[in-house]
Amino acid sequence: MKNNFFAKLGNFFLVSAVLFNGFGVGLVSAEYADTISPTFSLLLDNVKEGNSGQTTTYNVGVKYNGPVLVDDYTVEVIFYSVLGDTFAEYGVDYEVPNSVPNLEDHSYFLTFTPATQNDELFVPVNVMGNDTINDFNVLFKYIIFTIKGITIEQPDQLFALSIEDDDVPTIIEPIFIPVTSVVYEGVATGANVTKLVNNNNTDLIYTIELTGDALLEQEFGLSVIDEQNISTPITNSFFNLFVPRNSSSTFSVSTNGIYDNSSFDNVAKQTIWTITNAFDESIYIDYDLSLSNINFTLDIKDEENDLNFLNAVSSVAEGTSLNDSNSSFVYNNGTDNDVSLTFELSGTASSLTDYSVRTNELSSGSTWVVPKNSIKSFPVDILNVTGEKNLVLAITQIDLLNDNGTIKNGNITPILPNAQTHTLTILDTAEPPVNHAPVAIMQPILLGNVNVGSNSTPVSFSTTFSDPDSDVLTYSVELSNPAIATSQITAGELLLTGTSVGITTVTMTATDPDGLSASTTFSLTVVENNNGGGNNTPTVNIPIATQYIDLYTTSTLNINNAILQNLFSDADVNDVVGISLTNNTDATVVTTTPGIEFSSLMLTGLKVGTSVIELTGDDQHGGMVTSTFAVIVSDSTPIEGNNAPTLSTTTVFVDNEISLQETLGANLHLYFEDVDVDDTLTFSATTTDASIVTSGIDAGGQLTLTPHSYGTVQVIVTATDSHGASISDTFSLKVNTPPELTANTLVNKQIDLKVSSSLLIDSNTIRGAFIDQDEEVLTISVSDNSDNTVVTTTLGENDSLILLGLKVGTSTIEITADDGYETTSTTFLVTVVDSTSEEETGNNGGNTGSSSGSSGGGGCSALLSNTAPQAAVINGQEVTVEVNKEITFDASQSTDKENNIRFYFWNFGDGSEEVYYTLPTVKHTYTKISNYTLTSKVRDAYGAESSAEVKVRVVAAKASTNTETSNNTSNTNTESETTIETTTPTTDTITSVDETVSTGTTNTNSNTNTNTNNNNSANNIEEEIDIEEEIIEESIIEEEDTPFEEESVFENIVEESIKETPVGEVEEMPTWIKIIFGSGALAAVAGAGIAVNRVRKGI
């Protein structure tokens, strides 16, 4: 680590020399020898990187320390674009708003005025953050900049501002990706069984331990192959494996050759590979993975193949009982142990219908015992089957048995899975069945108008046709006018595309393998895409109700002109809507007026049945609309000795409502009656809009209504007896539209426990989030609360919602609206916060306080224990200080068992921001007379921390006047001192200390200049250098491979290198040296040499 430290020092000074060589030429010359150069101090030297995507703005204060200004004084702050491991890159790690590009650098200008010369001026610095662990690869990066005089020329002053990477080192746990979990003895010859994947952005060394009863180098060999295909043999059951960042290593196993032995004896052995640790050598951190359960298990099975099915009879006739003599489903046990076989049966054959297992011959419902050194047929009886079937017997587990029937050695998995499955074909020896033609549904196909260039709703062949023999059908389609539309059959669906305005008849046909077929027809209307360029399409005004014709009374029915004229309407008052008949789904049931346009419609019933009539309205400008109605033809003609069916008096059809996910069923035998006991009723059903609901009736008279879209239809059900007499009934069926969400969504809520723990959301807000198009009453409920330990919910009777916060956290609340058929839900987030200030209190004055520690974790190695540090402020339990006077607080007596204190946090209790440093002292000025509580908190490298408190009493100032004369200039200064009384607990060896601290200087004359003697200034510089030497030496002695310590040394040497370059010495150098190398470079190199020599001397 020390080598790394000196490398960073060398890197810094090398770059410093380059910077000064580039920018220091001509900054100092002989003409400024008599000028008193002002100096500047940096009031902020350390900032922190933020979270990912977060930019944090820090105001870096610059203090002017020069002579009293008479005029404005402008300085240029130059931020250098320096590259290197320890340097922050402009535009990547930080940026300065409103800065001015200066070649590759950026400049920011500050102007000190006579009125503001004693104030701080600020340079805003935006620090960009992310969550990448060790993003900087070092714990600090440095922003290097200089302050250059513009109005008054002066030597440049170099500063360094450190950016601390606050990410805690963690890793993504490695994973095994199995290729196989089983290999066999004597079979594997370098089989790749698993991969170990490192998904981290850093190289890691994993420690892996092999356990299990399969022994390495005795029963298997192991090698690791990296991504460069380099194989490394593993000979120790406890080994380390290097896996580069974002890569993997493959584990290869061999069981052949020397590993092929008889030690298995029909049993399986396992080897278990467990990852116990990961080491990141780039930052010297261990990660304990022993509790993460990251492992891979490999089974090594016996190669012996003495348990298998015999290749016996593979087919058997129906009605056969299987036994050992007919050699079907025969299993061979060639071992010296009885075996229990766990089995599964599958295939097209059905239990108890096509076969029956003789369970009395089984040891249990799913196990079957085969004696040692024998063969045995599976106990099953084959029943009569319809068509050829197959029965598959699979062995899923094999257990060796002791003589007493108990399991001997656990279970083993079959070596060759295909050898443990046997398929038996069951032959149907009966006469082949008679083929029946396909059947088209009676339900009419109704499609809306299709625009030219647009597609129709797909029509499914499988729901349009069925086959009594379950034959596979082939489909075809024919259009009466191919110029109107084109057709395409895809995945069993018919898709029609409009090509020109008009009407065409579509015929769909289904054909079985024997050539028998069924067809159905419907009409398709194609209209202009733009509805005639501004023309309004006609609409359905008053639809025609279902019409009934009783052949016993009359075979004709007339729909008069008044009904037809009210069927359609048109918003274009000058349009005359012509009416035409465009479809009659069953012309064998009813015929219509032959004309295309008519003033009345005559319907003539031919036989009992149902047909749907489609009428089309045409405004003669390209606008078309269709409407349909059903015609039910019955015949109540008395037949001698026969009575027509009647409606049931106990079970009647009623209007109903269902959801889109439901179906509605009814046994039609319960809704119709026939007093003639010898009559058999047949049923039919249709709906007025098949796009909303379709109907189907099975051979048992069960009606099924299936919804396809939202809306309401009329369902017509007809019962017909053996003599043709029939009766029909009609009811409406509504497909419910579920509740919908409105634009008034429920917004996220926040509860502040300091203000109130409860929050009310009124019922208008809750109910306003939903709407129901069917105008049904909605039931509101709280259907989910993701964390009821954070917040609880209470729903009032009027649907208002009360939220009660319990603790800080978040929970997702789900509100559901139910219309009785379907539900719709919405969610919102509730965040519970607590803005109450939390005060830490100490137990022993300024020397003790609350602490929290950890034993491993927090980014450190879990192999090392950690003790929390103990905070202590040597100022004592109480101090008194004058208002507006600076006071120094010192926490250097804080202790840590591991000597790992990294940060000192200071909260002064007066409303100012909390600050933190890596050094134990801090200065602060209280500006108001009052009593305050100062809190000092220390934190170690593992994140453990403790705090101590000091009571601060701020009183009015007591001033005394002192007069100093320097450089023949008389200045009147008022300097006051405050005696701080320090009291420590009686347990300490020092009982009291009187410390005199200078609390500041007050100038009694605003026009009096304060001049600094050059000799005194030089002495001060020497004293500061000596102090810096001591800090460097102490830092190096205490430095134990800790990045934080190295950076502290770096900061001190930066300041020392600047202070050890007096102006006069640089000016006395030859001009050619200054021009070639730059005075700033010489100053930096000289400072670097002195600092490094002193560091080495300290070591």
ZATILO-543405 format. One record per residue (C-alpha): residue in one letter; x, y, z. Coordinates in steps of 0.02 Angstrom, whole numbers, plus 32768, in hexadecimal, padded with zeros to 4 digits. Example, Ala and Ser with C-alpha at 12.3 -4.5 7.8 and 13.67 -1.06 7.14 Angstrom:
! ZATILO-543405
A82677F1F8186S82AC7FCB8165
***
This chain:
! ZATILO-543405
M800080008000K809280778020N80CA805E7F6CN801B80907F36F8027812A7FA6F80CC81697F5CA808B81447EAEK7FFA81BA7ECFL8071823F7F13G80DF82317E7AN804882387E07F800B82D67E5CF80B083337E58L80D383007DA5V802B83477D6FS804683DF7DDEA80EA84027D87V809783F47CDCL800C84697D13F808484ED7D54N80F584D97CBDG806084FD7C4CF801385887CAFG809B85D27D20V810A86257C9DG810C86E27CB4L80A086E27D4FV812D872A7DB9S81AB87AA7D82A822288297DCEE81A888BA7DBAY813C88737E46A81C988667EC2D818588F47F2DT80D088BD7F21I807E88727FBAS802687DC7F6EP7F7987B27FB2T7F5786FC7FE1F7EB986957FE0S7E788609804EL7E02857C801BL7D7185658094L7D3B84BA8053D7DB884328026N7D4E83938023V7CA983677FCEK7C4A82C57FB3E7C10826B7F18G7B5382527F17N7ADF81C67EE0S7AC8818C7E2DG7A8282137DBDQ7A8E82937E49T7AF183347E36T7B21838B7ED8T7B5184437ED6Y7BD7847B7F51N7C0185337F6BV7CBE85397F7EG7CE585D37FE6V7D7D863F7FBAK7DBC86B9803EY7E248752800FN7EB6876B8088G7F1287FD8038P7F2388B78058V7E8B89258069L7E3E89427FBFV7E1A89EE7F7CD7DDB89B27ED3D7D8A89137E96Y7DFF887F7E89T7DD787F27E0CV7E2787477E12E7E1986B57D97V7DFB86077DDFI7E3E858B7D5EF7E0184D77D69Y7E7C84647D10S7E4B83D37CA0V7EC683577CECL7EBE829C7CCAG7EFA82177D44D7EBE81987DC3T7EB682177E4FF7E7982AF7DEEA7DC382DC7DCEE7D9A82F37D16Y7D3B83907CE5G7C9383687C97V7C9782B57CD9D7CB182C27D94Y7C87837A7DACE7C5F841D7D51V7C5784D77D7CP7BB885317D44N7BD085D27CE3S7C8885AF7CCFV7CE585EC7C35P7D4685707BC7N7E0085977BCCL7E5985277B4DE7E42847A7B9CD7E1C84C77C46H7D8C852D7C8FS7D9385D77CE5Y7D2186257D67F7D3486DD7D97L7D1E87277E47T7D2287E17E6FF7D4B881F7F1ET7D1088D17F3FP7D4189477FCCA7C9789218018T7CA88862800AQ7D64884B8021N7D4887FC80CCD7CBD878A808DE7CC586DE8040L7CA586D07F86F7C67862B7F46V7C8C85C17EAEP7BFE85447E8AV7C3F84957E64N7BC6840D7E28V7C0083607E5CM7BB482D27DF6G7B8C82317E4FN7B65817B7E2BD7B4E80D87E88T7BDE807A7E39I7C43802A7EC2N7CF080797ECCD7CC680E37E35F7D6A81407E47N7DD0809F7E69V7E16810C7EF4L7DB781577F84F7DDE820B7F52K7DF6826F7EB3Y7E3883207EB0I7DFF83BB7E55I7E9D84217E30F7E8A84DD7E16T7EE885807E2CI7EB686307E5DK7F0686B17DEAG7F02876C7E04I7EB887D27D75T7EA688847DB6I7F4688757E1EE7FC487F97DDCQ8003877D7E5DP805186CF7E66D7FD286477E40Q7F9385E57ED6L7F71852A7EBCF7EE584D17F18A7EA184207F1DL7DEA83F67F45S7DCD833C7F6BI7D3282DC7F33E7D0F82487FA3D7CC081AB7F5BD7C3A81827FDCD7C0880DB7F93V7C1880458006P7C747FB57FB1T7C017F227F91I7BFD7E977F12I7B7C7E397EAFE7B7A7D877EEDP7BBC7D077E70I7B467C877E26F7B577BD77DE5I7AFF7BB97D3EP7AE87AFC7D33V7AFF7AA37C8DT7AD279FA7CD7S7AB979B87D87V7AE279017D61V7B7578A27D18Y7B9277E77D14E7C23777D7D4EG7C96774F7CBFV7C3777C07C45A7C6D78767C5FT7D0B78A57BFEG7D1F795E7C26A7C6679887C32N7C3F7A407C50V7BC87A3B7CE4T7BB77AF07D1FK7BF67BA27D0DL7C287C1A7D98V7BFB7CCC7D65N7C487D6C7DABN7BD07DFB7D80N7C387E807DD9N7C9E7F0A7D88T7D387ED07DE7D7DA47E337DE4L7D827DBF7E76I7DD77D287EC4Y7D577CA97F01T7D7B7C277F88I7D217B837F60E7D0C7AEA7FCFL7CDE7A3C7F8ET7C7779CA8000G7C0A79307FE9D7C2978737FE2A7C7178787F32L7D2C78917F4AL7D9679017EDBE7E2378A67E80Q7DD777FE7EB3E7D2A77F87E67F7D3378907DF5G7DAF790A7DACL7D9279C67DA4S7DD67A517D35V7DAB7B0B7D22I7DA87B5A7C75D7DB07C187C64E7D6A7C807BD5Q7E107C727B78N7DF37BB47B78I7E867B977BEES7E677AFE7C5AT7EAD7AF07D0CP7E9E7A4C7D6CI7E5D7A517E1FT7EAC79D67E97N7E7C7A1E7F40S7DCD7A207F89F7DEE7AD07FCDF7E2F7B487F48N7E2E7BFD7F0AL7DED7C2B7E5EF7E117CD07E05V7D7E7D0C7D99P7D957DAF7D38R7D117E367D3DN7C707E137CDCS7CAA7D677CA6S7C967CB17CD6S7CF67C107CF0T7CB87B647CBBF7CC97AC87D28S7CF17A267CCAV7CDE79797D19S7D2678D07CE5T7CEA78267D27N7D3D77B27CAAG7DE477597CB0I7E2D77537D5FY7D8877947DA7D7D2477007D60N7D1976877DF1S7CA176177E50S7C9176867EE9F7BE576C47EB6D7B8E76187EB6N7AE976577E6EV7AE576F47ED9A7AFE77AC7EB5K7B7F781D7F04Q7B8378DA7F0DT7C0579627F0AI7BD07A0D7F4CW7C337AAA7F1FT7C1A7B3F7F93I7C5F7BF17F82T7C947C2F802EN7CF17CD28009A7D1B7D547F84F7DB57DC47F86D7DCB7E687F27E7E867E817F20S7E747F2D7ECDI7E347F757F72Y7E6C7EE77FE6I7DBD7EBC8023D7D787E10804FY7CBF7DE6803BD7C807D5980A9L7C087CEC8043S7C007C5980BBL7B4C7C8280EBS7B127CA78039N7AF67BEF800DI7B457BFE7F61N7B617B4B7F2BF7B517ACC7EA0T7B287A137EB7L7B5C798E7E3BD7B1B78DA7E42I7B8F78507E04K7B2777B67DD9D7B5476FD7DC3E7B7476CA7D0FE7B2E761B7D28N7A9176007CBFD7A3B756F7D15L799275C47D2BN792D75DE7C8BF789875B07C20L78AB751B7BADN788875397AF5A77EC74CD7AFAV774274DB7AA3S771C75927A79S7663757E7A4AV75CF751F7A8EA751A75077A5DE748E75517AC3G744474DF7B48T74EF74957B7AS752C74777C2CL75E874947C39N765274167C98D770173CC7C93S76D0734D7C0EN769D73C87B84S773F742E7B93S76F074DC7B94F772E75667C07V77B674F17C48Y783D75397CBCN78E574E77CE0N793A74ED7D8BG79E974A57D76T7A2974DD7E21D7A3A747B7EC2N79B874E87F17D78FD74F77F0BV78D375A17EBFS784176147EDAL781376717E3AT77B677177E44F775277267DA3E76E3779C7D41L7661776F7CBCS763877E37C2BG760477DE7B76T756077EB7B16A751277587B73S74A377897C06S74A077307CAEL740476C77CD2T73C776EB7C21D7451769D7BB8Y74B576417C3FS74AF760E7CF7V754675F37D69R753F755C7DDET756975C07E79N756B75257EE8E760F74F67E94L7660759F7EBCS76BA75CC7F5ES766476767F59G760276E37EE3S76A0771A7E87T772676967EAFW774475E97E68V77BE75677EACV782574F87E39P7882746A7E93K793E74567E7FN798273FE7DE5S78D673EF7D94I7862743B7D12K77B074727D33S772174B67CCAF76C675527D03P761A75207D4BV759A75717CD7D74FE75377C7DI74D975817BD1L742275AB7BB6N73C175CB7B15V73F9766A7ABET73B176DC7A39G743976F579BAE74F076CD79D3K7539770B7A79N75E377067ACDL761676EE7B81V76C1772D7BBEL771276E47C5AA77A3774E7C9FI781477217D32T783E77C27D91Q789A777A7E29I78F476D87E57D790E76A47F0CL7978760E7F40L792475A97FCBN79677547805ED79257498807FN78A474E180F6G786275578070T78AE75F780B4I790F766B8041K79C7763B803DN7A2376D17FF9G79AB775B7FC9N797977727F14I79DC77737E73T79A977C37DD1P79A577527D37I7A4777597CD4L79F477617C2AP794B77BA7C36N790A77767B90A792B76C57BCDQ78B576E47C5FT781D770E7BF5H77B376917B94T772076B57B21L769876357B01T7622764C7A6EI756E76127A8CL751B75D679ECD746175F379CBT74257551797BA736F75887963E732275B978BCP7350766B7882P72C876EC78A6V7259773C7822N729577E877EBH7222787D7802A7227792077A3P726079C277F7V71D87A33783EA71C87AF0782AI71837B4F78BEM70D57B9778ADQ71117C3C78F3P711B7CBF7867I71BF7D187846L71A67DD4784EL72357E4A7822G722C7F067826N72547F727791V73087F6A7755N73608004770DV73BC7FF97668G746F7FC57691S74417F897741N74317EDB778CS73977E8A77D6T73897E3A7880P73D87D8B7872V735B7CFB7866S73917C5978BBF73747BB8785AS73827B4F78F9T72EE7BA97949T728B7BAC78A5F729B7AF17881S72A57A5178E6D72BA799978BAP725B790E7914D72F0789878FAS737179187935D73C1790E7889V7444798D7855L73EE7A0577DDT74317A69774BY73E87B137725S73C27B7A768AV73677C1B765EE730F7C6075C3L72D27D11759DS72407D317525N72937DD274ECP73527DCA74FEA735E7E8074C5I73117EBB7569A738A7E6675E1T741A7DEB75F2S74247D5A766CQ74B27D0976CDI74B17C737744T75377C7E77CCA75447C0F7867G74917BD17851E74467C7F783EL73F87CD677A8L742F7D8A7789L73D57DF47706T741D7E9476BCG73AF7F147663T73E97F4575B4S73547FA5756BV72A97FE475A2G72207F627599I71D77EC375E4T72147E1175CBT71D97D69760DV725E7D05766BT72537C46766FM72BC7BEA76F0T72D47B2D76DCA731E7AA7774ET734E79FB7707D737E795B7766P740278DC772CD737C787376D5G73427906766CL72A1792A76C9S728479E576E3A72127A6D772AS71FF7B2476F8T71B87BC6773AT71A07C7076E8F71977D25771DS71A37DCF76C8L722F7E4F76D1T72117F0976B1V72A67F74767CV729880337689E730780C77661N738F80E976DFN736381A276EFN72A6818B76EEG729281E9764BG72FA82827673G729882D37700N71F9826D76E9N71A782297788T718B816E778DP70D7813777B3T70B680ED785FV703B806D78A4N6FA680CA78ECI6F24804B7929P6F5E7F96790FI6EDF7F1478DAA6EB17E9C7965T6EB37DDF7954Q6E257DA478E1Y6DBD7D0578FBI6D627C9F7875D6CF07C0F78A8L6CD07BA47810Y6C2F7B66785FT6BE97C17785FT6C3C7C6577C6S6CDD7C4D7765T6CF57D06773AL6D217DA1779CN6D2A7E52775AI6D9F7ED877A0N6D4D7F787767N6D9780167720A6D8A807777C4I6DF77FF9781EL6E767FF97790Q6E7D80B77785N6EA280C37840L6F2B803F7835F6FB380B877FAS6FD48173780CD705081EB77BDA7096828E7803D709F82D17751V6FE9830A773FN6FF083087681D702C82547679V6FAC81CC764FV6FDE8128769FG6FB78095762EI6F957FEC7680S6FCE7F467638L6FCF7E927670T70847E5A767CN707B7DB276D6N70037D277707T70647CA6776BD6FEB7C157747A6F7E7C2576ADT6F377B7676CDV6EE07BBB7768V6E9E7C607727T6E9D7CBE7681T6E917D7A7667T6E547DF875E7P6EC27DDD754DG6EDC7E967527I6F7E7EF17556E6F257F8F758EF6E757F8E75D0S6DF67FEB7635S6DC37F52769BL6E0E7EA976C3M6DAC7E0876B1L6DEE7D717713T6DB17CC276E5G6DD07C31775BL6DFB7B8A770BK6E267B19779CV6E487B1C7854G6EEC7B72787BT6F457C197891S6F947C8F7814V6FE47D39782AI6FB87DC177ADE70377E4A7788L6FFC7EF17741T70747F767702G7056803176FCD70B080917671D70AE81507663Q70EC814675AEH718A81A675DDG71F28115761AG71AB811076CBM7165806576FAV71238015779AT70D77F6977BFS70567F29783AT701D7E77785FF6F877E2278ADA6F577D6D78C7V6EC17D13787BI6E837C7B78DCV6E137C04787DS6DAD7B8878E3D6D1B7B1578BDS6C937AFA793CT6C277A9578C4P6BD07A0F792BI6C0D79627902E6B9778D8792EG6BD6788E79CCN6C65790C79DCN6C7479A27A4DA6CEC7A307A26P6D757A577AA5T6D4E7ADC7B26L6DB27B507B95S6DD47B107C44T6D6A7B5D7CCCT6DEF7B477D51T6E917B797CF7V6E877C107C83F6F057C787C23V6F2C7D217C71D6F967DB27C37N70487D997C75E70F17DEE7C85I71A07DA17C84S72547DDC7C7CL72C37DC87BE4Q73227D3D7C3FE72877CD67C64T72167C637C00L715D7C467C1DG71187B967C18A706C7B487C24N70247A997C16L6F9A7AB97B96H6F3B7A1D7BCDL6F0E7A807C6AY6EC47B127C05F6E567AAE7B8BE6DD67A257BA7D6D7979A87B39V6CE779457B7AD6D0778C07AF5V6D8078537B54D6DBA77FE7AB5D6DEF78A27A62T6EA678D27A60L6ECA798D7A64T6F5479DA79FEF6F917A8A7A1ES6FDB7B1B79BEA70157BC779F5T70517C6779A3T70807D1879D7T70607DBB797DD71187DED797EA719B7D647975S72287DE5798DI71E87DFE7A3FV71A97D4F7A70T71A97CA57A18S71427C0E7A47G715D7B537A46I70F67ABA7A77D71407A0E7A99A70EF79667A7EG70A879667B2EG70487A087B14Q70C27A757B76L70C17B2A7B37T71637B8C7B45L716B7C467B22T721B7C8B7B0AP723E7D487B0DH72BD7D997A98S72A37E537AB4Y723D7ECC7B1EG71877EED7AF0T70D67EA37AF5V70897E1E7A83Q6FE47DC17A74V6FF17D047A87I6F6F7C9B7A2AV6F5C7BE77A65T6EEB7B697A0AA6EB17ABB7A3DT6E6F7A4579B6D6E1D799A79D5S6E2C78FC796DH6D9879307900G6DD979DD78D5A6D6F7A3E794FS6DD47AC879A4I6DD27B5A7A1BS6E4D7BE97A35D6E7A7C607AC0T6EE57CFE7AC4F6F487D547B4CS6FCD7DDB7B50L70817DC17B87K70F17E517BB7V71AF7E437BB8N71E67EB37C46T72617F417C29P72DB7F437CBDP73007FE07D21E738180547CD4L740380CA7D1BT73E581847D03A7462820F7CEAN745082367DA4T74D881BD7DDBL750281A67E92V75A482047EB4N762D81CF7F2BK761B82087FE0Q76958235806BI767A822C8128D76F0828C819BL76E7823B8247K772382DE8294V7689833A8250S760382B38253S760281F68248S755B81EE81EAL75218228813FL746F822A80F7I74488213803ED739382448021S731581D57FC9N730682477F31T73C0822F7F0FI73B781737F26R731981587EBEG734F81DB7E3FA73DC81697E09F735E80EF7DBAI72CC80F47D40D7253806D7D06Q720C807B7C56D717A800A7C88E714F80827D17E71577FF57D94V717780147E4CL722F7FFB7E72T726F7FAB7F12I73147FF87F4BS73937F957FB1V744A7F9C7FE6S748A7F017F8ED75427F0C7FBFN75B87F638037S766C7F318010D76AD7F5B80C0N762D7F6B814AT76B97F8581C8V76D580318179V762180698161T757380228184T74D480478123T741F805C8159L7395806C80D7G72FE80CD8116E724980A680EDN72468133806CD72E880F2801CS73588174806CL7404812F8095I7465814E8137L7521812D8132L757B811681D9G7639812281D5L769480AC824CK774C80C08222V77C0810C81A0G77B880AF80FAT774F8097805DS76BA802B8030T765680147F90I7599801D7FA7E75277FC97F28I747280047F16T73F77F957EB8A734C7FBD7E6DD72D27F2A7E54D72347F387DECG71F97E8B7E1FY72427E377D86E72F37E767D6ET73707EDF7DCDT73EB7F6A7DA3S74787FA27E14T74EF80357E27T758180537E9DF75D880E57EF0L767080F57F62V766B812D8018T770E816D8060V771D8181811DV77A481F8815BD77D482428204S781F82F08203T783582F182BFS78EB832182ECE794882938341E79C182CF83C9E7A5682698400T7A84827984B8G7B2B824D850AN7B3C81F185B0N7BE1823B85ECG7BF582F285B9G7C698315852AN7CC882728535T7C4481EC8516G7BA781DB84AES7B3781628451S7B8D80E783DES7B6380628360G7BD97FDE8322S7BE07F4782B0S7C387EA082ADG7C667E9481F8G7BFB7ECD8167G7BE47F7C812AG7C5B7F5B809CC7CE77F158108S7D1D7E61811AA7CAA7DFB8188L7D457D9B81C0L7D7A7E32822AS7D1C7E6F82C5N7D047F2982E2T7CE77F92837CA7C8D8037836EP7CF780D38392Q7CD9813F842CA7CBF81F9840FA7D0E82788487V7D1F8336847EI7DAC837B84E8N7D54842384FCG7CEF83D18588Q7C3783C285B4E7C14847C85AEV7C6F85118561T7C5185CB8560V7C7D863284C7E7C6086E68491V7BE9870B8405N7C3787248358K7CDC86DB8395E7D2A86438346I7D4085AA83B2T7D9E85088390F7D51846183C2D7DC383CA83CFA7D8E831383C7S7E3F82CE83BEQ7E26826B845FS7DA381FF8409T7DDD814A8408D7DC680B0839EK7E08800483CBE7E3A7FE18317N7E7D809382FAN7E0680A68267I7DB0814E8288R7D95819B81DDF7D1A822D81F0Y7CEE82B18272F7C3D82F98262W7C0F839E82B4N7B5E83DF82D5F7B6D8488832DG7AB7848F8363D7A9C85418320G7A448512827ES7AE185118215E7B03847C81A4E7B5783E381EDV7C0C83D381AFY7C88834581B3Y7D45833781A0T7DCD82B581A9L7E2A831B822DP7DEA832582E1T7DE383E482F4V7D67846382B4K7D4E851E82C5H7CA5857282D5T7C5D861D82FEY7BB686318359T7B5D86D08320K7AD086D783A1I7AD086D8845FS7A7C863A8499N7A9A858A84DCY7AC28501845DT7AE88449845AL7B7C841883EDT7B7E836383B3S7C208311837AK7C1082698322V7CA081F782EER7C94816B826DD7D1180E08249A7D3F808E81A4Y7CB8800981BDG7C2A808581D7A7C1D80708294E7C09811582F0S7BE7816C8397S7BC7821F83CFA7BEA8296845EE7B99833A8490V7BD883E084D4K7B6A8468851EV7B9E851084D2R7B6E85B38529V7B84864B84B7V7B9286F18517A7BAF87A884EDA7C6287DB84BCK7CDC88298539A7D5B889184D6S7E0A88DB8501T7E73894D8491N7F2489218458T7F92898A83E4E8010893F836DT808D899582F9S80D1893A8262N8137897E81CFN81288A338211T806C8A2A81FES80038A44829BN7F6989D582A7T7EEE89D08335N7EA889228353T7E3488E283D6E7E5A88318407S7DF887D28489E7E1A872D84DET7D9D86B7852BT7DCA863C85B2I7D7385968593E7D5885328630T7D6384798610T7D1F83F78687T7D3A833E866EP7CEB82AA86CCT7D3C8272876FT7D6E81CF871CD7DEF822A86B1T7EA0824986EFI7E98830386C3T7E128357872BS7E10840686DFV7E65846A8658D7E678527863BE7E7B854A8583T7E8F85F9853CV7E518606848AS7E5F86A0841CT7DAF86CB83EAG7DD48744835FT7E0A87F78339T7D96888D8326N7DD7892082BFT7DA789C58315N7DC08A2B8277S7D7289F481D4N7DF18A5E8173T7E8C8A1781CBN7EF389A08160T7F34890081ACN7FE088DC8162T803F883C8175N80F988448195N815C87E48113N81CF87998195N813D87668201S80E9871B8167A818686B68140N818D867A81F3N80D7864781EAI80FA85E4814BE8189858981A0E811C85618235E8093851F81C2I811384B38166D814E846A820CI809B8445823CE807C83F28194E811B838981ADE80D8834A8252I8030831F8204I808582C38175E80F4825F81EBE80628231825CS7FF7820081C7I807F818F817FI80A1813B8227E7FE68119823EE7FCA80E68189E7F9E802C817ED7F68800980CBT7ED8808280E1P7EAB80F08049F7E64817880BAE7F0D8194810FE7F6B81A0806AE7EF78229802DS7F0F828F80CDV7FCC828E80B0F7FAB82C07FFDE7F4383568030N7FC7839480ABI80558385802EV7FF083E67FACE7FE284768026E80998465805CS80D884697FA9I807D850D7F8FK80B6855E8031E816E852E801AT8182859B7F80P81A586507FBBV818B86D67F3AG823787227F4EE829486807F2DV823C86637E88E825D87157E4EE831987017E6AM832686707DECP837086927D3FT82F086CE7CC1W831686407C45I82EE85BC7CC9K824986107CEFI821C861B7C36I824B85677C0BF8208850E7CA3G818E85887CF1S819E85CB7DA0G8107856B7DDAA815384C57D9FL81F484E77E00A819085127E9BA812A84717E8CV81C284037E6CA822184527EFBG818D843A7F6FA817983867F35G8230835D7F58I822C83A88006A818883508031V81BF82A57FF2N826782B0804CR821182DA80EEV8194824E80D6R822081D180B8K82808215814EG81E581FB81B8I81D78147817C
***
